[in-house]
């Protein structure tokens, strides 16, 4: 995409980015905090209820019972997902125009993605990028453009995948809920319209930039928008493929589209509650929405395997890679064009 310009963030005496919250009425702040606490309490209550009904021996058996081929396929999807996200960073470079080599850009993207998943956007997605790019001679304003471009790639892809998953598949709700997912299917249709409108705007709009609170947002051109949306969609689909691969093969196992729709909902819930890695939220939603299709113990075992393969394992690799990269930059073995 053609990205967005943003003024560099202010820094404190230690050089760290200082976060300034926009002024808002006190009642609104307390309302947001109250709703967040209510959501946390509901998630905690649901997890506590589910924990009492889970056969933990079966969870362990599920984790030990994976065939090597299943784990290898899931690992392949994990690797492809991280490569896709590295592609986000390369697309962002095309917009920002910095001179860091592609191989290093992809490495920074994968490292930042992993830390973003596990530690949250401010520390992982923003903090590590500023740290690494600044040492490579890239200014804060350019790094901000990179990050905003990455965000657009990710969420335009989400828009497309959610439109298809919600509209075509919906949710396989438990029969005892006596609820319909027509509302979600309607949201999927609206998201599809929004995706088409966005692409048309990128291709045809005469005005391509807007300034909001000191940040200038630009529409990418049509080709760049299509590339971003396609790459973002591929990453979300690969994430869903990891979960689907790890689910046990039972008679009433949910379809891939339903698993993907559940993952998309869980991801939004995790973002809305600012919980790094969506810890607890992911498990609660999957158990609530798919627990009638897959035995709870086996479903939880699959989700634990997903966390281990998509979050924890890559975090170890990313930590080692980041340490090695920092060391190489400080020793002068890696420079701006290395």
C-alpha positions as CSV (number, residue, x, y, z in Angstrom):
1,X,0.0,0.0,0.0
2,X,1.1,3.6,-0.2
3,X,0.9,3.7,3.6
4,X,0.3,6.6,5.9
5,X,2.4,9.4,7.2
6,X,2.7,9.9,10.9
7,X,4.6,12.3,13.1
8,X,7.3,10.5,15.1
9,X,6.2,9.8,18.7
10,X,7.8,11.8,21.5
11,X,10.4,10.2,23.6
12,X,11.2,10.4,27.3
13,X,14.7,10.9,28.8
14,X,15.6,7.2,28.3
15,X,14.7,7.4,24.6
16,X,11.7,5.2,24.9
17,X,8.5,6.1,23.1
18,X,6.1,8.0,25.3
19,X,2.5,7.2,24.9
20,X,0.0,10.1,25.2
21,X,-3.6,9.1,25.6
22,X,-6.1,11.4,23.9
23,X,-8.2,13.5,26.2
24,X,-11.6,11.9,26.9
25,X,-14.4,12.4,29.4
26,X,-13.7,10.7,32.7
27,X,-17.1,8.9,32.6
28,X,-16.2,7.3,29.2
29,X,-12.8,6.1,30.6
30,X,-14.5,4.5,33.6
31,X,-17.2,3.0,31.3
32,X,-14.6,1.4,29.1
33,X,-12.7,0.0,32.2
34,X,-15.9,-1.3,33.6
35,X,-16.9,-3.1,30.4
36,X,-13.4,-4.6,30.2
37,X,-13.6,-5.9,33.7
38,X,-17.0,-7.4,33.0
39,X,-15.6,-9.2,30.0
40,X,-12.6,-10.4,31.9
41,X,-15.0,-11.7,34.6
42,X,-17.2,-13.5,32.1
43,X,-14.2,-15.1,30.4
44,X,-12.8,-16.2,33.8
45,X,-16.1,-17.6,34.9
46,X,-16.5,-19.5,31.6
47,X,-12.9,-20.9,31.8
48,X,-13.5,-21.9,35.5
49,X,-16.7,-23.7,34.5
50,X,-15.0,-25.5,31.6
51,X,-12.0,-26.4,33.7
52,X,-14.2,-28.3,36.1
53,X,-15.6,-30.4,33.3
54,X,-12.4,-31.2,31.4
55,X,-10.6,-34.5,31.8
56,X,-7.1,-33.3,32.0
57,X,-5.6,-36.7,31.5
58,X,-7.3,-36.7,28.0
59,X,-5.7,-33.3,27.3
60,X,-2.3,-34.8,28.0
61,X,-3.1,-37.8,25.9
62,X,-4.2,-35.5,23.0
63,X,-0.9,-33.7,23.1
64,X,1.1,-36.9,23.2
65,X,-1.0,-38.6,20.5
66,X,-0.3,-36.4,17.5
67,X,1.3,-38.2,14.6
68,X,4.5,-36.7,13.3
69,X,2.9,-36.0,9.9
70,X,0.2,-33.9,11.6
71,X,2.7,-31.9,13.6
72,X,4.8,-31.5,10.5
73,X,1.9,-30.2,8.4
74,X,0.9,-27.8,11.2
75,X,4.5,-26.6,11.5
76,X,4.6,-26.0,7.7
77,X,1.5,-23.8,8.0
78,X,3.1,-21.9,11.0
79,X,6.2,-21.2,8.9
80,X,4.2,-20.1,5.9
81,X,2.2,-17.7,8.1
82,X,5.3,-16.1,9.5
83,X,6.7,-15.8,6.0
84,X,3.5,-14.1,4.9
85,X,3.8,-11.6,7.7
86,X,7.4,-11.0,6.7
87,X,5.9,-10.1,3.3
88,X,3.8,-7.4,5.1
89,X,7.1,-5.8,6.0
90,X,8.5,-6.0,2.5
91,X,5.3,-4.3,1.1
92,X,5.7,-1.6,3.7
93,X,9.2,-1.0,2.6
94,X,8.0,-0.3,-1.0
95,X,5.9,2.5,0.4
96,X,8.3,4.0,2.9
97,X,11.3,3.9,0.7
98,X,14.0,3.1,3.3
99,X,17.2,1.5,2.2
100,X,17.4,-1.6,4.5
101,X,18.0,-4.8,2.6
102,X,15.0,-7.0,1.9
103,X,16.4,-10.0,3.8
104,X,16.9,-7.9,6.9
105,X,13.5,-6.3,6.5
106,X,11.8,-9.7,6.4
107,X,13.7,-10.7,9.5
108,X,12.6,-7.7,11.4
109,X,9.0,-8.3,10.3
110,X,9.0,-11.9,11.6
111,X,10.6,-10.9,14.9
112,X,8.2,-8.0,15.4
113,X,5.2,-10.2,14.6
114,X,6.1,-12.8,17.1
115,X,6.7,-10.3,19.9
116,X,3.5,-8.5,18.9
117,X,1.5,-11.7,19.3
118,X,3.0,-12.5,22.7
119,X,3.6,-9.1,24.3
120,X,1.1,-6.8,22.6
121,X,1.2,-4.1,19.9
122,X,3.0,-1.3,21.8
123,X,6.0,-3.4,23.0
124,X,6.1,-6.0,20.2
125,X,4.7,-4.4,17.1
126,X,6.0,-0.9,17.7
127,X,8.8,-1.0,20.2
128,X,10.9,-3.7,18.6
129,X,10.5,-2.1,15.1
130,X,11.6,1.3,16.4
131,X,14.5,-0.3,18.2
132,X,15.8,-2.2,15.3
133,X,15.1,0.3,12.5
134,X,16.6,3.2,14.5
135,X,19.9,1.3,14.8
136,X,19.8,0.8,11.0
137,X,19.5,4.5,10.3
138,X,15.7,4.6,9.7
139,X,14.0,7.6,11.2
140,X,11.0,7.4,13.5
141,X,8.6,8.9,11.0
142,X,9.6,6.3,8.4
143,X,9.2,3.5,10.9
144,X,5.8,4.8,11.8
145,X,4.8,4.6,8.1
146,X,6.1,1.1,7.9
147,X,4.0,0.0,11.0
148,X,0.9,1.7,9.7
149,X,1.4,0.0,6.3
150,X,1.7,-3.4,8.1
151,X,-1.5,-2.7,10.0
152,X,-3.4,-2.0,6.8
153,X,-2.1,-5.1,5.2
154,X,-3.2,-7.2,8.2
155,X,-6.7,-5.7,8.6
156,X,-7.6,-5.4,5.0
157,X,-6.8,-9.1,4.7
158,X,-9.0,-9.7,7.8
159,X,-11.8,-7.8,6.2
160,X,-11.8,-10.1,3.1
161,X,-11.4,-13.4,5.0
162,X,-14.0,-12.4,7.6
163,X,-16.5,-11.5,4.8
164,X,-16.2,-15.0,3.3
165,X,-15.9,-16.9,6.6
166,X,-18.8,-15.1,8.3
167,X,-21.0,-14.9,5.2
168,X,-20.5,-18.3,3.7
169,X,-19.9,-20.5,6.8
170,X,-21.1,-18.6,9.9
171,X,-20.9,-20.3,13.2
172,X,-21.9,-23.8,14.1
173,X,-23.7,-22.8,17.3
174,X,-24.6,-25.4,20.0
175,X,-28.2,-26.5,19.6
176,X,-29.0,-25.7,23.3
177,X,-28.3,-22.0,22.6
178,X,-31.4,-21.8,20.4
179,X,-29.7,-18.9,18.6
180,X,-29.2,-18.1,14.9
181,X,-26.0,-16.8,13.3
182,X,-28.0,-14.8,10.7
183,X,-26.6,-11.6,12.3
184,X,-23.0,-12.7,11.8
185,X,-23.8,-13.7,8.2
186,X,-25.2,-10.3,7.6
187,X,-22.0,-8.8,9.1
188,X,-20.1,-10.9,6.6
189,X,-22.1,-9.5,3.7
190,X,-21.4,-6.0,4.9
191,X,-17.7,-6.7,5.3
192,X,-17.7,-8.0,1.7
193,X,-19.2,-4.8,0.5
194,X,-16.7,-2.8,2.5
195,X,-13.8,-4.8,1.0
196,X,-15.0,-4.0,-2.5
197,X,-15.6,-0.4,-1.7
198,X,-12.1,-0.1,-0.2
199,X,-10.5,-1.6,-3.3
200,X,-12.5,0.7,-5.6
201,X,-11.6,3.7,-3.6
202,X,-7.9,2.8,-3.8
203,X,-8.1,2.4,-7.5
204,X,-10.4,5.3,-8.4
205,X,-10.3,8.0,-5.6
206,X,-9.1,11.4,-6.6
207,X,-8.4,12.5,-3.0
208,X,-5.9,10.0,-1.5
209,X,-4.9,11.4,1.9
210,X,-6.6,12.7,5.0
211,X,-5.2,14.2,8.2
212,X,-6.6,13.0,11.5
213,X,-5.1,14.3,14.8
214,X,-1.8,15.1,13.2
215,X,-1.5,11.8,11.3
216,X,-1.8,11.8,7.5
217,X,-3.5,8.7,6.1
218,X,-3.0,7.8,2.4
219,X,-4.9,5.3,0.3
220,X,-2.6,2.9,-1.6
221,X,-3.0,2.6,-5.3
222,X,-5.2,-0.2,-6.6
223,X,-2.4,-2.7,-7.3
224,X,-0.8,-2.2,-3.9
225,X,-4.2,-2.5,-2.2
226,X,-4.9,-5.8,-3.9
227,X,-1.5,-7.2,-3.0
228,X,-1.9,-6.2,0.6
229,X,-5.4,-7.6,0.9
230,X,-4.3,-10.9,-0.7
231,X,-1.3,-11.3,1.5
232,X,-3.2,-10.4,4.7
233,X,-5.9,-12.8,3.8
234,X,-3.4,-15.6,3.1
235,X,-1.9,-15.1,6.6
236,X,-5.3,-15.3,8.4
237,X,-6.2,-18.4,6.4
238,X,-2.9,-20.0,7.3
239,X,-3.6,-19.3,11.0
240,X,-6.9,-21.1,10.7
241,X,-5.2,-24.0,8.9
242,X,-2.9,-24.5,11.9
243,X,-5.8,-24.8,14.3
244,X,-7.8,-27.0,11.9
245,X,-4.9,-29.4,11.4
246,X,-4.4,-29.8,15.1
247,X,-8.1,-30.6,15.8
248,X,-8.8,-34.2,16.4
249,X,-10.6,-36.2,13.7
250,X,-13.9,-37.0,15.3
251,X,-17.3,-37.8,13.6
252,X,-18.7,-34.3,14.2
253,X,-15.6,-32.3,13.7
254,X,-16.3,-28.7,12.4
255,X,-15.4,-27.6,8.9
256,X,-12.4,-25.5,8.2
257,X,-14.5,-22.4,7.4
258,X,-16.2,-22.7,10.8
259,X,-12.9,-23.1,12.6
260,X,-11.6,-20.0,10.7
261,X,-14.7,-17.9,11.6
262,X,-14.3,-18.9,15.3
263,X,-10.6,-17.9,15.2
264,X,-11.4,-14.6,13.6
265,X,-13.9,-13.8,16.3
266,X,-11.5,-14.8,19.0
267,X,-8.8,-12.6,17.5
268,X,-11.0,-9.5,17.5
269,X,-12.0,-10.3,21.2
270,X,-8.3,-10.5,22.1
271,X,-7.5,-7.2,20.4
272,X,-10.6,-5.5,22.0
273,X,-9.5,-6.6,25.5
274,X,-5.8,-5.9,25.0
275,X,-4.8,-9.3,26.2
276,X,-1.5,-10.4,24.7
277,X,-1.9,-13.6,22.7
278,X,-5.6,-13.5,23.5
279,X,-4.7,-15.7,26.5
280,X,-7.9,-17.3,27.9
281,X,-10.2,-15.5,25.3
282,X,-9.2,-17.9,22.5
283,X,-9.8,-20.9,24.7
284,X,-13.1,-19.7,26.1
285,X,-14.6,-18.9,22.7
286,X,-13.5,-22.1,21.1
287,X,-14.8,-24.2,24.0
288,X,-18.1,-22.3,23.9
289,X,-18.7,-22.4,20.2
290,X,-17.2,-25.7,19.2
291,X,-17.4,-27.7,22.4
292,X,-20.5,-29.5,21.1
293,X,-18.5,-30.8,18.1
294,X,-15.2,-31.8,19.7
295,X,-14.9,-33.2,23.3
296,X,-13.7,-30.4,25.5
297,X,-10.5,-32.1,26.7
298,X,-9.4,-32.9,23.1
299,X,-10.3,-29.4,21.9
300,X,-8.3,-27.8,24.7
301,X,-5.4,-30.1,23.9
302,X,-5.5,-28.9,20.3
303,X,-5.6,-25.3,21.4
304,X,-2.6,-25.8,23.7
305,X,-0.7,-27.4,20.8
306,X,-1.6,-24.4,18.7
307,X,-0.3,-22.0,21.3
308,X,2.9,-24.0,21.6
309,X,3.5,-24.1,17.9
310,X,2.3,-20.7,16.9
311,X,3.3,-18.6,19.9
312,X,5.8,-20.2,22.3
313,X,8.1,-22.0,19.8
314,X,8.4,-19.0,17.5
315,X,8.9,-16.7,20.6
316,X,12.0,-18.7,21.5
317,X,13.3,-18.5,17.9
318,X,12.5,-14.8,17.7
319,X,14.2,-14.0,21.0
320,X,17.4,-15.7,19.9
321,X,17.2,-14.0,16.5
322,X,16.7,-10.6,18.0
323,X,19.7,-11.1,20.4
324,X,21.8,-12.1,17.5
325,X,20.7,-9.2,15.4
326,X,21.3,-6.7,18.1
327,X,24.8,-8.1,18.7
328,X,25.6,-8.0,14.9
329,X,24.4,-4.4,14.6
330,X,26.4,-3.2,17.6
331,X,29.5,-5.0,16.4
332,X,29.1,-3.4,13.0
333,X,28.6,-6.7,11.1
334,X,25.2,-5.6,9.9
335,X,24.6,-2.1,8.6
336,X,21.8,-0.2,6.9
337,X,22.5,-2.0,3.6
338,X,23.6,-5.4,4.9
